[in-house]
Amino acid sequence: MKDLNARLDRLKSLIQEEDFLLGRGLSNEVNIRIFCYGAKDEMAVRYFTERLKTESLKCKVHIVDLYETFLAICEEKRILDRIPQLEKRRGKDFLAKQLERSCDAKIFAQKIVEDFGNDQDVLIITGVGKVFPFMRVHSLLNALQEKMNGKPIVVLYPGEFNGHYLKLFSQLKANEYYRAFSII
């Protein structure tokens, strides 16, 4: 299925299937799936996720935009308003190191898990490209997999995944992540 809209419609159907929700067919592996798409299709994927929030589904979907999560973490730490001045005074490299330290994968994972209700069935992660380079999805998935208690995770990923390597925007250096499965 090359057509993005057909693939997204298939994804919507798949996340409601009992076998998907229970992780059947994964040979006891973690229930993490990657939905790849071209970066040029970002707006169509955003529209899909917005529509998914309002549709009546057989399961309860929790959609997390990593950039919104980042902003919430910065706000909780009371650093959001200071970021522009810090970048101006100390430079972008210093700021990037500070953000990596104060908003690492474990902190992101904890925030996501706190917001993921016990009644939720599926976690869908978006905004991967918006938080690059200070948050890498492979690090986040490593931090999340132990906290999600087998609940399915779907990452909407603007790039490529070949079953072993994630390549953001289909151009950047690939990062190894072999625990997930390609979906559709």
ZADRENSE-831792 format. One record per residue (C-alpha): residue in three letters; x negated, y negated, z negated. Coordinates in steps of 0.2 Angstrom, whole numbers, plus 5000, padded with zeros to 4 digits. Layout:
REM ZADRENSE-831792
<firo = ALA, px = X, py = Y, pz = Z>
...
END
This chain:
REM ZADRENSE-831792
<firo = MET, px = 5000, py = 5000, pz = 5000>
<firo = LYS, px = 4991, py = 4985, pz = 5006>
<firo = ASP, px = 5005, py = 4972, pz = 5004>
<firo = LEU, px = 5003, py = 4964, pz = 4987>
<firo = ASN, px = 5022, py = 4961, pz = 4984>
<firo = ALA, px = 5025, py = 4980, pz = 4987>
<firo = ARG, px = 5010, py = 4984, pz = 4975>
<firo = LEU, px = 5017, py = 4973, pz = 4962>
<firo = ASP, px = 5035, py = 4980, pz = 4964>
<firo = ARG, px = 5027, py = 4997, pz = 4962>
<firo = LEU, px = 5018, py = 4991, pz = 4946>
<firo = LYS, px = 5034, py = 4985, pz = 4939>
<firo = SER, px = 5042, py = 5002, pz = 4942>
<firo = LEU, px = 5027, py = 5012, pz = 4935>
<firo = ILE, px = 5025, py = 5002, pz = 4919>
<firo = GLN, px = 5043, py = 5008, pz = 4915>
<firo = GLU, px = 5040, py = 5026, pz = 4918>
<firo = GLU, px = 5039, py = 5038, pz = 4902>
<firo = ASP, px = 5023, py = 5047, pz = 4909>
<firo = PHE, px = 5015, py = 5030, pz = 4910>
<firo = LEU, px = 5020, py = 5024, pz = 4893>
<firo = LEU, px = 5014, py = 5040, pz = 4885>
<firo = GLY, px = 4998, py = 5040, pz = 4895>
<firo = ARG, px = 5002, py = 5057, pz = 4902>
<firo = GLY, px = 4990, py = 5063, pz = 4916>
<firo = LEU, px = 4975, py = 5054, pz = 4910>
<firo = SER, px = 4966, py = 5070, pz = 4903>
<firo = ASN, px = 4966, py = 5062, pz = 4885>
<firo = GLU, px = 4957, py = 5047, pz = 4891>
<firo = VAL, px = 4962, py = 5029, pz = 4885>
<firo = ASN, px = 4977, py = 5022, pz = 4893>
<firo = ILE, px = 4969, py = 5007, pz = 4902>
<firo = ARG, px = 4973, py = 5003, pz = 4920>
<firo = ILE, px = 4966, py = 4990, pz = 4932>
<firo = PHE, px = 4977, py = 4982, pz = 4945>
<firo = CYS, px = 4965, py = 4974, pz = 4957>
<firo = TYR, px = 4970, py = 4960, pz = 4969>
<firo = GLY, px = 4961, py = 4947, pz = 4980>
<firo = ALA, px = 4957, py = 4930, pz = 4971>
<firo = LYS, px = 4967, py = 4922, pz = 4985>
<firo = ASP, px = 4983, py = 4930, pz = 4979>
<firo = GLU, px = 4981, py = 4923, pz = 4961>
<firo = MET, px = 4997, py = 4912, pz = 4963>
<firo = ALA, px = 5008, py = 4927, pz = 4968>
<firo = VAL, px = 5002, py = 4937, pz = 4954>
<firo = ARG, px = 5005, py = 4923, pz = 4942>
<firo = TYR, px = 5023, py = 4921, pz = 4949>
<firo = PHE, px = 5025, py = 4940, pz = 4947>
<firo = THR, px = 5020, py = 4939, pz = 4928>
<firo = GLU, px = 5032, py = 4924, pz = 4925>
<firo = ARG, px = 5046, py = 4934, pz = 4933>
<firo = LEU, px = 5042, py = 4950, pz = 4923>
<firo = LYS, px = 5044, py = 4940, pz = 4907>
<firo = THR, px = 5063, py = 4936, pz = 4911>
<firo = GLU, px = 5068, py = 4953, pz = 4919>
<firo = SER, px = 5077, py = 4967, pz = 4910>
<firo = LEU, px = 5065, py = 4981, pz = 4909>
<firo = LYS, px = 5066, py = 4999, pz = 4901>
<firo = CYS, px = 5051, py = 4994, pz = 4891>
<firo = LYS, px = 5045, py = 4979, pz = 4881>
<firo = VAL, px = 5030, py = 4970, pz = 4890>
<firo = HIS, px = 5018, py = 4959, pz = 4881>
<firo = ILE, px = 5009, py = 4948, pz = 4894>
<firo = VAL, px = 4993, py = 4939, pz = 4888>
<firo = ASP, px = 4984, py = 4925, pz = 4897>
<firo = LEU, px = 4966, py = 4926, pz = 4891>
<firo = TYR, px = 4964, py = 4907, pz = 4894>
<firo = GLU, px = 4980, py = 4903, pz = 4883>
<firo = THR, px = 4972, py = 4915, pz = 4870>
<firo = PHE, px = 4956, py = 4906, pz = 4871>
<firo = LEU, px = 4965, py = 4889, pz = 4868>
<firo = ALA, px = 4974, py = 4897, pz = 4853>
<firo = ILE, px = 4958, py = 4903, pz = 4845>
<firo = CYS, px = 4949, py = 4886, pz = 4848>
<firo = GLU, px = 4964, py = 4878, pz = 4840>
<firo = GLU, px = 4965, py = 4890, pz = 4825>
<firo = LYS, px = 4946, py = 4886, pz = 4822>
<firo = ARG, px = 4949, py = 4868, pz = 4824>
<firo = ILE, px = 4936, py = 4866, pz = 4838>
<firo = LEU, px = 4947, py = 4863, pz = 4853>
<firo = ASP, px = 4947, py = 4844, pz = 4852>
<firo = ARG, px = 4928, py = 4844, pz = 4849>
<firo = ILE, px = 4923, py = 4854, pz = 4864>
<firo = PRO, px = 4922, py = 4839, pz = 4877>
<firo = GLN, px = 4911, py = 4829, pz = 4865>
<firo = LEU, px = 4900, py = 4844, pz = 4861>
<firo = GLU, px = 4897, py = 4847, pz = 4880>
<firo = LYS, px = 4893, py = 4829, pz = 4883>
<firo = ARG, px = 4881, py = 4828, pz = 4869>
<firo = ARG, px = 4873, py = 4845, pz = 4869>
<firo = GLY, px = 4876, py = 4851, pz = 4887>
<firo = LYS, px = 4886, py = 4865, pz = 4895>
<firo = ASP, px = 4873, py = 4879, pz = 4891>
<firo = PHE, px = 4873, py = 4875, pz = 4873>
<firo = LEU, px = 4892, py = 4874, pz = 4873>
<firo = ALA, px = 4894, py = 4891, pz = 4882>
<firo = LYS, px = 4883, py = 4899, pz = 4869>
<firo = GLN, px = 4893, py = 4892, pz = 4855>
<firo = LEU, px = 4909, py = 4898, pz = 4863>
<firo = GLU, px = 4903, py = 4915, pz = 4866>
<firo = ARG, px = 4898, py = 4916, pz = 4847>
<firo = SER, px = 4914, py = 4909, pz = 4841>
<firo = CYS, px = 4926, py = 4917, pz = 4853>
<firo = ASP, px = 4918, py = 4934, pz = 4857>
<firo = ALA, px = 4927, py = 4950, pz = 4863>
<firo = LYS, px = 4931, py = 4956, pz = 4845>
<firo = ILE, px = 4940, py = 4939, pz = 4841>
<firo = PHE, px = 4950, py = 4939, pz = 4857>
<firo = ALA, px = 4955, py = 4957, pz = 4853>
<firo = GLN, px = 4960, py = 4953, pz = 4836>
<firo = LYS, px = 4971, py = 4939, pz = 4842>
<firo = ILE, px = 4979, py = 4949, pz = 4855>
<firo = VAL, px = 4983, py = 4963, pz = 4843>
<firo = GLU, px = 4990, py = 4951, pz = 4830>
<firo = ASP, px = 5002, py = 4944, pz = 4844>
<firo = PHE, px = 5006, py = 4962, pz = 4850>
<firo = GLY, px = 5022, py = 4967, pz = 4841>
<firo = ASN, px = 5025, py = 4984, pz = 4834>
<firo = ASP, px = 5040, py = 4985, pz = 4846>
<firo = GLN, px = 5030, py = 4981, pz = 4862>
<firo = ASP, px = 5027, py = 4995, pz = 4874>
<firo = VAL, px = 5014, py = 4988, pz = 4887>
<firo = LEU, px = 5001, py = 4975, pz = 4886>
<firo = ILE, px = 4997, py = 4966, pz = 4902>
<firo = ILE, px = 4982, py = 4955, pz = 4903>
<firo = THR, px = 4980, py = 4941, pz = 4915>
<firo = GLY, px = 4969, py = 4925, pz = 4916>
<firo = VAL, px = 4953, py = 4936, pz = 4918>
<firo = GLY, px = 4945, py = 4923, pz = 4930>
<firo = LYS, px = 4950, py = 4908, pz = 4920>
<firo = VAL, px = 4939, py = 4913, pz = 4905>
<firo = PHE, px = 4924, py = 4919, pz = 4915>
<firo = PRO, px = 4910, py = 4918, pz = 4911>
<firo = PHE, px = 4911, py = 4917, pz = 4892>
<firo = MET, px = 4923, py = 4932, pz = 4891>
<firo = ARG, px = 4920, py = 4948, pz = 4901>
<firo = VAL, px = 4935, py = 4960, pz = 4903>
<firo = HIS, px = 4924, py = 4975, pz = 4900>
<firo = SER, px = 4919, py = 4969, pz = 4883>
<firo = LEU, px = 4937, py = 4964, pz = 4879>
<firo = LEU, px = 4943, py = 4982, pz = 4884>
<firo = ASN, px = 4930, py = 4990, pz = 4873>
<firo = ALA, px = 4936, py = 4980, pz = 4858>
<firo = LEU, px = 4954, py = 4983, pz = 4862>
<firo = GLN, px = 4954, py = 5001, pz = 4865>
<firo = GLU, px = 4952, py = 5006, pz = 4847>
<firo = LYS, px = 4965, py = 4994, pz = 4841>
<firo = MET, px = 4980, py = 4997, pz = 4853>
<firo = ASN, px = 4984, py = 5015, pz = 4846>
<firo = GLY, px = 4986, py = 5022, pz = 4863>
<firo = LYS, px = 4998, py = 5009, pz = 4870>
<firo = PRO, px = 4995, py = 5006, pz = 4888>
<firo = ILE, px = 4985, py = 4991, pz = 4894>
<firo = VAL, px = 4986, py = 4984, pz = 4912>
<firo = VAL, px = 4973, py = 4972, pz = 4917>
<firo = LEU, px = 4978, py = 4961, pz = 4932>
<firo = TYR, px = 4960, py = 4959, pz = 4939>
<firo = PRO, px = 4955, py = 4947, pz = 4953>
<firo = GLY, px = 4942, py = 4957, pz = 4960>
<firo = GLU, px = 4937, py = 4975, pz = 4963>
<firo = PHE, px = 4936, py = 4991, pz = 4952>
<firo = ASN, px = 4929, py = 5007, pz = 4959>
<firo = GLY, px = 4932, py = 5018, pz = 4944>
<firo = HIS, px = 4914, py = 5014, pz = 4937>
<firo = TYR, px = 4911, py = 4995, pz = 4940>
<firo = LEU, px = 4921, py = 4979, pz = 4939>
<firo = LYS, px = 4917, py = 4966, pz = 4951>
<firo = LEU, px = 4925, py = 4949, pz = 4948>
<firo = PHE, px = 4931, py = 4939, pz = 4963>
<firo = SER, px = 4924, py = 4954, pz = 4973>
<firo = GLN, px = 4908, py = 4944, pz = 4974>
<firo = LEU, px = 4899, py = 4942, pz = 4956>
<firo = LYS, px = 4887, py = 4955, pz = 4949>
<firo = ALA, px = 4897, py = 4971, pz = 4944>
<firo = ASN, px = 4899, py = 4976, pz = 4926>
<firo = GLU, px = 4900, py = 4994, pz = 4921>
<firo = TYR, px = 4916, py = 5000, pz = 4914>
<firo = TYR, px = 4921, py = 5018, pz = 4916>
<firo = ARG, px = 4935, py = 5021, pz = 4904>
<firo = ALA, px = 4949, py = 5013, pz = 4914>
<firo = PHE, px = 4958, py = 5019, pz = 4929>
<firo = SER, px = 4963, py = 5010, pz = 4945>
<firo = ILE, px = 4982, py = 5008, pz = 4947>
<firo = ILE, px = 4991, py = 5006, pz = 4963>
END
